[in-house]
Amino acid sequence: LDAYRSVFETDLIMSGPTVITKVIQAAAARARKAHNNMQGKMQYSVLLILTDGIVSNLPETKQLLATVGEVPLSVVIIGLGMA
């Protein structure tokens, strides 16, 4: 939550379109790297995405989620608001 709050201390303007594929790709890469560096130990990651908009590129997002399905990563997307 600290990282989320820190966004509002910058000049970043949170607006559409809502494209989440880049963050999923980055999280999958980090999860894969962390898993590979554990030397036989189990490692699992969870990506929580809070969004106030409709995902703009839903077909690409679905395809990406299917592609990274073998990575030890859960992606939880929570829509806030009326969108």
C-alpha distances in whole Angstrom, upper triangle without the diagonal:
4,5,5,6,9,10,12,13,15,18,17,18,16,19,21,22,20,20,18,21,20,17,18,21,19,17,20,22,19,20,23,24,22,24,27,26,26,30,31,28,25,22,20,16,14,13,11,11,11,14,16,19,22,21,24,26,26,29,27,24,26,28,26,24,27,28,25,26,27,24,22,19,18,17,15,15,14,16,15,18,22,22
4,5,5,6,9,10,11,13,17,16,17,16,20,22,24,21,22,20,22,21,18,20,22,19,18,22,22,20,21,24,24,22,25,28,27,27,30,31,29,27,23,21,18,17,15,14,14,14,16,18,21,24,24,26,28,28,31,29,26,28,30,28,26,30,30,27,28,29,26,24,21,21,19,18,18,18,19,18,21,25,25
4,5,5,7,9,10,11,14,13,15,14,18,20,21,19,19,17,19,17,14,17,19,16,15,19,19,17,18,22,22,20,23,26,25,25,29,30,28,26,22,20,17,15,13,12,12,12,15,17,20,22,21,23,25,25,28,26,23,26,28,25,24,27,27,24,26,27,24,23,20,19,18,17,17,17,18,18,20,24,24
4,5,6,8,10,11,14,12,13,11,15,17,18,16,17,15,18,17,14,16,19,17,16,20,21,19,20,23,24,22,25,28,27,28,32,32,30,28,24,22,18,16,13,11,10,9,11,13,16,19,19,21,23,23,26,25,22,24,27,24,23,27,27,24,26,28,24,23,20,19,17,16,15,14,15,14,17,20,20
4,5,6,7,10,13,12,13,12,16,19,21,19,20,19,22,21,18,20,23,20,19,23,24,22,23,27,27,26,28,31,30,31,34,35,33,31,27,25,21,19,17,15,14,12,14,15,18,21,22,24,26,26,30,28,25,28,30,28,27,30,31,28,30,31,28,27,24,23,20,19,18,17,17,16,18,21,22
4,5,5,7,11,10,12,13,16,19,21,19,20,19,22,20,17,20,22,20,19,23,24,21,23,26,26,25,28,30,29,30,34,35,33,31,27,25,22,20,18,16,16,15,16,17,20,23,23,25,26,27,31,29,26,29,31,28,27,31,31,28,30,32,28,27,24,24,22,21,20,19,20,19,21,24,24
4,5,6,8,7,9,9,13,16,17,16,17,16,19,17,15,18,20,18,18,22,23,21,23,26,26,25,28,30,30,31,35,36,34,32,28,26,22,20,17,16,14,13,14,15,17,20,20,21,23,25,28,26,23,27,28,26,26,29,29,27,29,31,28,27,24,23,21,20,18,18,18,17,19,22,21
4,5,7,7,8,9,13,16,18,17,19,19,22,20,18,22,24,22,22,25,26,25,26,30,29,29,32,34,33,34,38,39,37,35,31,29,25,23,20,18,16,14,15,15,17,21,21,23,25,26,30,28,26,29,31,29,28,32,32,30,32,34,31,30,27,26,23,22,20,19,19,17,18,21,21
4,7,8,11,12,16,19,21,21,22,22,24,22,20,24,26,23,23,27,27,26,28,31,30,30,33,35,34,35,39,40,38,36,32,30,27,25,22,21,19,18,18,19,21,24,25,26,28,29,33,31,29,32,34,31,31,35,35,32,34,36,33,32,29,28,26,25,23,23,22,21,22,25,25
4,5,9,11,14,17,19,19,20,20,23,20,19,23,24,22,22,26,26,25,27,30,29,29,32,34,33,35,38,40,38,36,32,31,27,25,22,21,19,18,18,19,21,24,24,24,26,28,31,29,27,31,32,30,30,34,33,31,34,35,32,32,29,28,26,25,24,23,23,21,23,25,25
4,6,10,12,16,18,18,19,20,23,21,20,23,25,23,24,27,27,26,29,32,31,31,34,36,36,37,41,42,40,39,35,33,29,27,24,23,20,19,18,18,20,23,23,23,25,27,30,29,27,31,32,30,30,34,34,32,35,36,34,34,31,30,27,27,24,24,23,22,22,25,24
4,6,9,12,14,14,16,16,19,17,16,20,21,20,21,24,25,24,26,29,29,29,32,34,33,35,39,40,38,36,32,30,26,24,21,20,17,16,15,15,16,19,19,19,21,24,27,25,23,27,28,26,27,30,30,29,31,33,30,31,27,27,24,23,21,21,20,19,20,22,21
4,6,10,12,12,14,16,19,18,17,20,22,21,22,25,26,26,28,30,31,31,34,36,36,37,41,42,40,38,34,31,28,25,22,20,17,15,13,13,14,17,17,17,20,22,25,24,22,26,28,26,26,30,30,29,31,34,31,32,28,27,24,23,20,19,18,17,17,19,18
4,7,9,9,12,13,16,16,15,18,20,19,20,23,24,24,26,28,29,29,32,34,34,35,39,40,38,35,32,29,25,23,19,17,14,12,10,9,10,13,14,14,17,19,22,21,20,23,25,23,23,27,28,26,28,31,29,29,25,24,21,19,17,16,14,13,14,16,15
4,6,8,10,13,16,16,16,18,20,20,21,24,25,26,27,30,31,31,33,35,36,37,41,42,40,37,33,31,27,24,20,18,15,13,10,9,8,11,12,12,15,17,20,20,18,22,24,22,23,26,27,26,28,31,29,30,26,25,21,20,17,16,14,13,13,14,13
3,5,8,11,14,15,15,17,19,20,21,23,25,25,27,29,30,31,33,35,36,37,41,41,40,37,33,30,27,24,20,18,15,13,10,9,7,9,9,8,11,14,17,17,16,19,21,20,21,24,25,25,27,30,28,29,26,24,20,19,16,16,13,14,14,14,11
4,6,10,12,13,14,16,18,19,20,22,23,25,26,28,29,30,32,34,35,37,40,40,39,36,33,30,26,23,20,18,15,14,11,10,8,8,8,6,9,12,14,14,13,17,18,18,19,22,23,23,25,28,27,28,25,23,19,19,16,16,14,15,15,15,12
4,6,9,11,11,13,15,16,17,19,21,22,23,25,26,27,29,31,32,33,37,37,35,32,29,26,22,20,16,15,11,11,8,8,6,6,5,5,8,10,13,12,11,14,16,15,16,19,20,20,22,25,23,24,21,19,16,15,12,13,11,13,14,14,11
4,6,8,9,10,12,13,14,16,18,19,20,22,23,25,26,28,29,31,34,34,33,30,27,24,21,19,15,14,11,12,10,12,10,9,6,6,6,8,11,10,8,12,13,12,13,17,17,17,19,22,21,22,19,18,14,15,12,14,13,15,17,18,14
4,6,6,6,9,10,11,12,14,16,16,18,20,21,22,24,26,27,30,31,29,27,23,20,17,15,11,11,8,10,9,12,11,10,7,8,8,9,12,10,7,11,12,10,11,14,15,14,16,19,17,18,15,14,11,12,10,12,12,15,17,19,16
4,6,5,6,9,10,10,12,14,15,16,18,20,21,22,24,26,29,29,28,26,22,20,17,15,12,13,11,14,13,16,14,13,10,10,8,9,10,7,6,9,10,7,9,12,12,11,14,17,15,17,14,14,11,13,12,15,16,18,21,22,19
4,5,5,6,9,10,11,12,14,15,17,18,20,21,23,25,27,28,28,25,22,20,17,16,12,14,12,15,14,17,16,16,12,13,11,13,14,11,9,13,13,10,12,15,13,12,16,18,16,17,15,15,13,15,14,17,18,20,23,24,21
4,5,5,6,8,10,11,12,14,15,16,18,20,21,23,26,27,25,23,19,17,14,12,9,10,9,12,12,16,15,16,13,14,13,14,16,13,11,14,14,11,11,15,14,12,15,17,14,16,13,13,10,12,12,14,16,18,21,23,20
4,5,5,6,9,10,10,12,14,15,16,18,20,21,24,24,23,21,17,15,12,11,8,10,9,13,13,17,16,16,13,14,13,13,14,11,9,11,11,8,8,11,11,9,11,13,11,13,10,10,8,10,11,14,16,19,22,23,21
4,6,5,6,9,10,10,12,14,15,16,18,20,23,24,23,21,18,16,13,13,11,13,13,16,17,20,19,19,15,16,14,15,15,12,10,12,12,8,9,12,10,8,12,13,11,13,11,12,11,14,14,18,20,22,25,27,24
4,5,5,6,9,10,11,12,14,15,17,19,22,23,22,20,16,15,12,12,10,13,13,16,17,21,20,20,17,18,17,18,18,15,13,16,15,12,12,15,13,11,14,15,12,13,11,13,12,15,15,18,20,23,26,28,25
4,5,5,6,8,10,10,12,14,15,17,20,21,19,17,13,11,8,9,7,10,11,15,16,20,20,20,17,19,18,18,19,16,13,15,16,12,11,14,13,10,12,13,10,10,8,10,9,12,13,16,19,21,25,27,25
4,5,5,6,8,10,10,12,14,16,18,19,18,16,13,11,9,10,9,12,13,17,19,22,22,22,18,20,18,18,18,15,13,14,14,10,9,12,10,7,9,10,6,8,7,9,9,13,15,18,21,24,27,29,26
4,5,5,6,9,10,11,12,14,17,18,18,16,13,12,11,13,12,15,16,20,21,25,25,24,21,22,20,20,21,17,16,17,16,12,13,15,12,9,12,12,9,10,10,13,13,17,18,21,24,26,30,32,29
4,5,5,6,8,10,11,12,16,17,16,14,11,11,9,11,11,14,16,19,21,25,25,25,22,24,22,22,23,20,18,19,19,15,15,17,15,12,14,13,10,10,10,13,13,16,18,21,24,26,29,32,30
4,5,5,6,9,10,11,14,15,13,11,8,7,6,9,10,13,15,19,21,25,26,25,23,24,23,22,23,20,18,19,18,15,14,15,14,10,12,11,7,6,6,10,11,15,17,20,23,26,29,32,30
4,6,5,6,9,10,13,13,13,12,9,9,9,12,13,17,19,22,24,28,28,28,24,26,24,23,23,20,18,19,18,15,14,15,13,10,11,9,6,7,8,12,14,17,20,23,26,29,32,34,32
4,5,5,6,9,11,13,13,12,10,11,11,14,15,18,20,24,26,30,30,30,27,28,26,26,26,23,21,22,21,18,17,19,16,13,15,13,10,10,11,15,17,20,22,25,28,31,34,36,34
4,6,5,6,10,11,10,10,7,8,9,12,14,17,20,23,26,30,30,30,27,29,28,27,28,25,23,24,23,20,19,20,18,15,16,14,10,9,11,14,16,19,22,25,28,30,34,36,34
4,6,5,8,9,8,7,5,7,9,13,15,18,21,25,27,31,31,31,28,30,28,27,28,25,23,23,22,19,18,19,17,14,14,11,9,7,10,13,16,19,22,25,29,31,35,37,35
4,6,7,8,9,9,9,11,13,16,18,22,24,28,30,34,34,34,30,32,30,29,29,26,24,25,24,20,20,20,18,15,16,13,10,10,13,17,19,22,25,29,32,34,38,40,38
4,6,8,9,10,9,12,13,17,19,22,25,28,31,35,35,35,32,34,32,32,32,29,27,28,27,23,23,23,21,18,19,16,14,13,15,19,21,24,27,30,33,35,39,41,40
4,6,5,7,7,11,13,17,19,22,25,29,31,35,36,36,33,35,34,33,33,30,28,28,28,25,23,24,22,19,19,17,14,12,15,18,21,24,27,30,33,35,39,41,40
4,6,9,10,14,16,20,22,26,29,32,35,39,39,39,36,38,36,35,35,33,31,31,30,27,26,26,24,21,21,18,16,15,18,21,24,27,30,33,36,39,42,45,43
4,7,9,13,16,19,22,26,29,32,35,39,39,39,36,38,36,35,35,33,30,30,29,27,25,25,23,20,20,17,15,14,17,20,23,26,30,32,36,38,42,44,43
4,7,10,13,17,20,23,27,30,33,36,37,37,35,37,35,34,34,32,30,29,29,26,24,25,24,20,20,17,15,12,15,18,21,24,27,30,34,36,40,42,41
4,7,10,14,17,20,23,27,30,33,34,34,32,34,32,31,31,29,27,26,26,23,21,22,21,18,17,14,12,9,12,14,18,20,24,27,30,32,36,39,37
4,7,11,14,17,20,23,26,30,31,31,28,31,29,28,29,27,24,24,24,21,19,20,19,16,15,13,10,7,9,12,15,17,21,24,27,29,33,36,34
4,7,10,13,17,20,23,27,28,27,25,28,26,25,26,24,21,21,21,18,16,17,17,13,13,12,9,5,6,8,11,14,17,20,23,26,29,32,31
4,7,10,13,16,19,23,24,24,22,25,23,22,23,22,18,19,20,17,14,16,16,13,12,12,9,6,5,6,9,11,14,17,20,23,26,29,27
4,6,10,13,16,20,21,21,19,22,21,20,22,20,17,17,19,16,13,16,16,13,13,14,11,9,5,5,6,7,11,13,17,19,23,25,24
4,6,10,13,16,17,18,16,19,18,17,19,18,14,15,17,14,12,15,16,13,13,15,12,11,7,6,5,6,8,11,14,16,20,22,21
4,7,10,13,15,16,14,18,18,17,19,18,15,16,18,16,14,17,18,16,16,18,15,14,11,8,6,5,6,8,11,13,16,19,18
4,6,10,11,12,11,14,15,14,17,16,13,15,17,15,13,17,18,16,17,20,17,17,13,11,8,6,5,6,8,10,14,16,15
4,7,9,11,11,14,16,15,19,18,15,17,20,18,17,20,22,20,20,23,21,20,17,14,11,8,6,5,6,7,10,13,12
4,6,8,8,11,14,13,17,17,14,16,19,18,17,20,22,21,22,25,23,23,19,16,13,11,7,6,5,6,9,11,9
4,7,9,12,15,15,19,19,16,19,22,21,20,23,25,24,25,28,26,26,23,20,16,14,10,8,6,5,6,8,7
4,6,8,12,12,16,16,14,16,19,19,19,22,24,23,24,27,26,27,23,20,17,15,11,10,7,8,8,8,5
4,6,9,9,12,14,12,14,17,17,17,19,21,21,22,26,25,26,22,20,16,15,11,10,8,10,10,10,6
4,6,6,9,10,8,10,13,13,13,16,18,18,19,23,22,23,20,18,14,13,10,11,9,12,13,13,10
4,6,9,9,9,12,14,14,15,18,19,19,21,24,24,25,22,21,17,17,14,15,13,15,16,15,12
4,6,6,6,9,10,11,12,15,15,17,18,22,21,23,21,19,16,17,14,16,15,18,19,19,15
4,5,5,6,9,10,10,12,14,15,16,20,20,22,19,17,14,15,12,14,14,17,18,18,14
4,5,5,6,9,10,11,12,15,16,19,20,22,20,18,16,17,15,18,17,21,22,21,18
4,5,5,6,9,10,10,12,14,17,18,20,18,17,15,16,15,18,18,21,23,23,19
4,5,5,6,9,10,11,12,16,15,18,15,14,11,13,11,14,15,18,21,21,18
4,5,5,6,9,10,11,14,15,17,15,14,11,13,12,15,16,20,22,22,19
4,5,5,6,9,10,13,14,17,15,15,13,16,15,19,20,23,25,25,22
4,5,5,6,9,11,12,14,13,13,11,14,14,18,19,22,25,26,22
4,5,5,6,10,10,12,10,10,8,11,12,15,17,21,24,24,22
4,6,5,9,10,13,12,12,11,14,15,19,20,24,27,27,24
4,5,8,9,12,12,13,13,16,17,21,23,26,29,30,27
4,6,5,9,8,10,10,14,15,19,22,25,28,29,27
4,6,8,8,9,10,13,15,19,22,25,28,29,27
4,6,8,10,12,16,18,22,25,28,32,33,31
4,5,9,11,14,17,21,24,27,30,32,30
4,7,10,13,17,20,23,26,30,32,30
4,6,10,13,16,19,22,26,28,26
4,6,10,13,16,19,23,25,23
4,6,10,13,16,20,21,20
4,7,10,13,16,18,17
4,7,10,13,15,13
4,6,10,12,11
4,7,8,8
4,7,8
4,6
4
